[in-house]
Amino acid sequence: MTHPTDIPRDRGAMALPATLHTALQLAEQGLPVLPLREGKGPMGNCRACQKNACGGRPNMKTPGPCKCPAPCHAWAAATTDPRILTSAAWASAWRQAAAVAYHPGGAGVTVVDLDNADAVAWARQNLPATRTVATTRGEHWIYLGTMASANAVRPGVDIKSLMSYARWLGPGTGTVAPLPDVVQALAVKEPAAVRPASRPVAAAALPRGGECPHRSPAYLERGIAMAEQRIEDAPDGIHRAVYRMFLAVLSAHGRCGCLTDKHIGRLFTAAQTKGESLRHCEDAWTNARTQLGM
């Protein structure tokens, strides 16, 4: 599947929101699409799917059994089905949408997101030429083939492919080249590209052999649930709210070994549902660990 090269503009669907109009055209070209709200974040999950209560898409890794018709679960909602895109369940999202995104992995491509001029200069010296799309601060380089997505593989460089989304900014210029080994190696060589939510917390053992002082799993469960609720209820300043909750959870549970990948994944899901980007989640988690000396 290739990236679209030309998007027709005379479809006569002027009554549609501009974002939906664009999304339908992209879907015809084979790109799974989804709406983005202001701030380039996905639409939040509906009430039934908040905190992944629907039981589907665990940790947003698989489609799962969830049958929700709304544009829930971020990148996992991306679709090429015009019936879904134009459904009543998606209508409100398109009216609110500030932009259109697509799932690169679902389209069979990888996006190397170059976030500034230095990153673009590095790519021109080190990566094979391919199709490029101008962004507000840098460029997207599009390669044919998929891989695991990874953030901050080097300064100003993210990789968006499987389990990720990229903002649609136009067809770009140039011919799409095959995904090179040098791009795939970026995610392998840099430990910073691993999602904090996908690995256990590395924390020093407590005295007395690292015995957990909480005695009951209910204490941890209440702490995680409270953090999720406070992130969800944050009226503004979401960056600060997420950092404060990550810091609170780590300070209470990060050193005794009772904090698991599942708990961390719940915190990340709550933050992303509220509109926080994965990159900001990872930064907040790293900063909280650094603050606590973990």
Wavefront OBJ file of the C-alpha trace (Angstrom):
o trace
v 0.000 0.000 0.000
v 1.456 3.361 -0.944
v 1.068 6.841 0.405
v -1.394 9.016 -1.569
v 0.228 11.233 -4.173
v -2.723 13.253 -5.365
v -5.926 14.120 -3.545
v -8.774 15.224 -5.852
v -10.533 18.386 -4.751
v -13.748 18.454 -6.769
v -15.876 15.789 -5.094
v -18.825 18.125 -4.576
v -19.197 17.350 -0.873
v -19.190 20.938 0.282
v -21.796 20.228 2.970
v -19.333 17.994 4.804
v -16.926 19.374 7.396
v -13.615 20.033 5.681
v -11.870 17.508 7.910
v -14.351 14.766 7.022
v -14.109 15.639 3.348
v -10.335 15.172 3.516
v -10.671 11.992 5.572
v -12.960 10.361 3.011
v -10.551 11.165 0.211
v -7.638 9.693 2.157
v -9.645 6.592 3.066
v -10.268 5.989 -0.634
v -6.497 5.982 -1.089
v -6.074 3.327 1.601
v -5.091 5.418 4.618
v -6.885 4.543 7.883
v -7.893 7.953 9.257
v -9.167 9.517 12.475
v -10.065 13.038 13.685
v -7.747 15.123 15.839
v -8.830 17.841 18.240
v -6.997 21.073 19.035
v -3.504 20.282 20.240
v -3.131 17.401 17.769
v -4.503 14.837 20.228
v -7.086 12.134 19.424
v -10.682 12.370 20.552
v -11.194 11.121 24.096
v -12.879 7.806 24.707
v -16.627 7.800 25.198
v -18.044 7.323 28.698
v -18.485 3.570 28.203
v -14.854 3.141 27.153
v -13.173 5.437 29.676
v -10.260 3.762 31.449
v -10.689 0.899 28.970
v -13.801 -0.212 30.861
v -15.101 -1.802 27.660
v -12.460 -4.516 28.002
v -11.198 -4.070 24.460
v -7.892 -2.872 23.074
v -5.852 -3.722 26.188
v -3.070 -1.156 26.515
v -4.112 -0.003 23.033
v -2.137 -2.860 21.453
v -4.875 -4.800 19.675
v -8.363 -4.053 18.303
v -9.875 -6.318 20.939
v -13.564 -7.165 21.401
v -14.768 -3.583 21.911
v -17.684 -2.794 19.582
v -17.997 0.883 20.414
v -19.098 2.845 17.317
v -17.429 6.097 18.473
v -13.884 7.208 17.479
v -12.404 5.780 20.670
v -8.983 4.349 21.522
v -6.864 6.866 19.593
v -4.892 5.276 16.724
v -6.883 2.055 17.052
v -9.992 3.920 15.843
v -8.424 4.728 12.456
v -10.456 3.290 9.585
v -10.919 3.368 5.825
v -14.625 2.479 6.038
v -16.706 5.441 4.777
v -19.778 4.100 6.591
v -17.970 4.467 9.922
v -16.417 7.814 9.027
v -19.830 9.274 8.135
v -21.792 7.580 10.920
v -23.795 9.496 13.512
v -21.399 8.290 16.213
v -18.513 10.116 14.503
v -20.443 13.251 13.479
v -19.706 15.237 16.639
v -16.010 14.355 16.437
v -15.743 15.704 12.901
v -17.505 18.928 13.902
v -14.915 19.405 16.669
v -11.946 18.167 14.676
v -9.071 20.561 14.043
v -7.164 18.181 11.775
v -7.047 14.695 10.283
v -4.570 11.995 11.253
v -3.799 8.592 9.809
v -2.363 5.327 11.115
v 0.932 4.846 9.227
v 1.278 1.184 10.195
v -2.223 0.472 8.943
v -1.288 2.032 5.609
v 1.904 -0.009 5.380
v 4.278 2.924 5.872
v 6.631 4.412 8.461
v 6.911 8.132 9.174
v 10.225 9.512 10.403
v 9.101 12.689 12.173
v 11.874 15.300 12.072
v 10.913 17.973 14.551
v 13.397 20.746 13.767
v 15.973 22.001 11.292
v 18.839 20.122 12.950
v 16.947 16.832 12.696
v 16.186 17.502 9.016
v 19.854 18.223 8.353
v 20.814 14.969 10.076
v 18.307 12.991 7.969
v 19.604 14.467 4.728
v 23.087 13.290 5.623
v 22.186 9.851 6.986
v 18.902 8.559 5.545
v 17.993 7.453 2.006
v 15.954 9.996 0.051
v 12.224 9.345 0.065
v 8.942 11.237 0.001
v 8.976 14.260 2.305
v 6.129 16.276 3.789
v 6.711 19.727 5.268
v 5.504 20.219 8.859
v 5.235 23.364 10.978
v 8.722 22.846 12.406
v 10.416 20.224 10.237
v 9.526 17.378 7.904
v 7.935 13.917 7.744
v 9.944 11.369 5.745
v 7.730 8.520 4.491
v 9.095 5.004 3.901
v 7.291 1.909 2.587
v 7.200 -0.755 5.296
v 6.258 -0.931 8.961
v 8.066 -1.200 12.285
v 7.521 -0.533 15.977
v 6.928 3.134 16.722
v 9.419 4.888 18.985
v 9.875 8.398 20.353
v 13.104 10.361 20.800
v 15.305 7.854 18.990
v 17.700 10.786 18.645
v 17.274 14.539 19.260
v 14.207 15.789 17.400
v 13.451 12.429 15.745
v 10.397 10.224 16.370
v 9.274 7.147 14.434
v 5.564 6.700 13.784
v 4.348 3.426 12.294
v 2.556 0.620 14.163
v 0.388 1.653 17.125
v 0.747 5.347 16.353
v -0.747 8.140 14.288
v 0.591 11.011 12.228
v -1.108 14.238 11.281
v -2.054 14.520 7.597
v -0.250 17.551 6.200
v -0.442 16.834 2.481
v 0.863 14.297 -0.026
v 4.424 15.632 -0.005
v 6.993 15.337 -2.758
v 9.297 12.607 -4.027
v 9.027 8.848 -4.426
v 8.417 6.580 -1.443
v 11.515 4.458 -0.783
v 11.586 1.081 1.003
v 12.063 1.237 4.772
v 15.849 1.112 5.258
v 17.752 -0.807 7.911
v 19.211 2.428 9.250
v 15.747 3.614 10.318
v 14.849 0.287 11.918
v 18.166 0.298 13.765
v 17.340 3.641 15.372
v 14.714 2.042 17.598
v 17.043 -0.799 18.577
v 20.099 1.264 19.449
v 18.440 3.843 21.675
v 16.956 2.590 24.979
v 15.077 5.938 25.275
v 12.804 4.761 22.457
v 11.235 2.098 24.708
v 7.911 3.107 26.218
v 8.129 3.407 30.001
v 4.702 1.762 30.254
v 6.014 -1.409 28.592
v 8.652 -2.283 31.192
v 8.752 -2.694 34.974
v 9.781 0.219 37.134
v 13.508 0.033 37.852
v 13.709 1.073 41.509
v 16.072 0.357 44.374
v 14.981 -2.212 46.917
v 13.892 -1.002 50.343
v 15.699 -1.931 53.530
v 14.499 -5.125 55.214
v 14.797 -6.996 51.929
v 12.410 -4.795 49.997
v 9.308 -5.811 51.935
v 6.203 -4.019 50.647
v 4.870 -1.726 53.416
v 1.364 -1.519 51.975
v 0.264 -4.974 53.100
v -2.876 -4.912 50.961
v -3.254 -4.658 47.138
v -6.312 -2.493 47.799
v -4.069 0.388 48.869
v -2.297 0.397 45.499
v -5.569 0.010 43.615
v -7.047 3.045 45.388
v -3.916 5.057 44.576
v -4.025 4.196 40.869
v -7.772 4.826 40.656
v -7.391 8.184 42.397
v -4.602 9.210 40.019
v -6.703 8.217 37.009
v -9.662 10.202 38.324
v -7.614 13.328 39.021
v -6.087 13.212 35.535
v -9.548 12.760 34.045
v -10.981 15.658 36.081
v -8.157 18.107 35.380
v -9.914 21.157 33.845
v -6.692 22.564 32.372
v -2.930 22.381 32.830
v -2.979 18.714 31.818
v 0.842 18.566 31.604
v 1.148 19.614 35.252
v -1.654 17.323 36.361
v -0.113 14.290 34.688
v 3.323 15.004 36.126
v 1.943 15.513 39.639
v 0.017 12.234 39.515
v 2.973 10.292 38.122
v 5.144 11.771 40.863
v 2.609 10.901 43.559
v 2.229 7.287 42.411
v 5.975 6.750 42.080
v 6.719 8.297 45.455
v 4.189 6.009 47.150
v 4.680 2.774 45.189
v 7.774 3.033 43.003
v 10.333 1.570 45.414
v 8.657 -1.523 46.802
v 8.103 -3.452 43.588
v 4.300 -3.596 43.748
v 3.860 -1.203 40.786
v 3.386 -3.328 37.631
v 3.297 -2.706 33.886
v -0.493 -2.914 34.042
v -0.695 -0.114 36.607
v 1.677 2.096 34.596
v -0.312 1.380 31.447
v -3.497 2.561 33.179
v -1.861 5.878 34.054
v -0.621 6.388 30.496
v -4.050 5.481 29.082
v -5.778 7.974 31.398
v -3.376 10.727 30.341
v -3.706 9.964 26.614
v -7.492 9.775 26.880
v -7.391 13.290 28.353
v -5.406 14.416 25.301
v -1.808 14.103 26.516
v 0.586 12.846 23.834
v 2.599 9.690 24.355
v 5.765 11.755 24.130
v 4.656 14.065 26.953
v 3.619 11.049 29.034
v 7.063 9.536 28.635
v 8.739 12.846 29.471
v 6.584 13.291 32.588
v 7.304 9.730 33.736
v 11.058 10.154 33.223
v 11.058 13.518 34.981
v 9.143 12.105 37.937
v 11.585 9.220 38.284
v 14.533 11.602 38.060
v 13.001 13.884 40.686
v 12.721 10.912 43.054
v 16.183 9.568 42.226
v 14.926 6.338 40.659
l 1 2 3 4 5 6 7 8 9 10 11 12 13 14 15 16 17 18 19 20 21 22 23 24 25 26 27 28 29 30 31 32 33 34 35 36 37 38 39 40 41 42 43 44 45 46 47 48 49 50 51 52 53 54 55 56 57 58 59 60 61 62 63 64 65 66 67 68 69 70 71 72 73 74 75 76 77 78 79 80 81 82 83 84 85 86 87 88 89 90 91 92 93 94 95 96 97 98 99 100 101 102 103 104 105 106 107 108 109 110 111 112 113 114 115 116 117 118 119 120 121 122 123 124 125 126 127 128 129 130 131 132 133 134 135 136 137 138 139 140 141 142 143 144 145 146 147 148 149 150 151 152 153 154 155 156 157 158 159 160 161 162 163 164 165 166 167 168 169 170 171 172 173 174 175 176 177 178 179 180 181 182 183 184 185 186 187 188 189 190 191 192 193 194 195 196 197 198 199 200 201 202 203 204 205 206 207 208 209 210 211 212 213 214 215 216 217 218 219 220 221 222 223 224 225 226 227 228 229 230 231 232 233 234 235 236 237 238 239 240 241 242 243 244 245 246 247 248 249 250 251 252 253 254 255 256 257 258 259 260 261 262 263 264 265 266 267 268 269 270 271 272 273 274 275 276 277 278 279 280 281 282 283 284 285 286 287 288 289 290 291 292 293 294
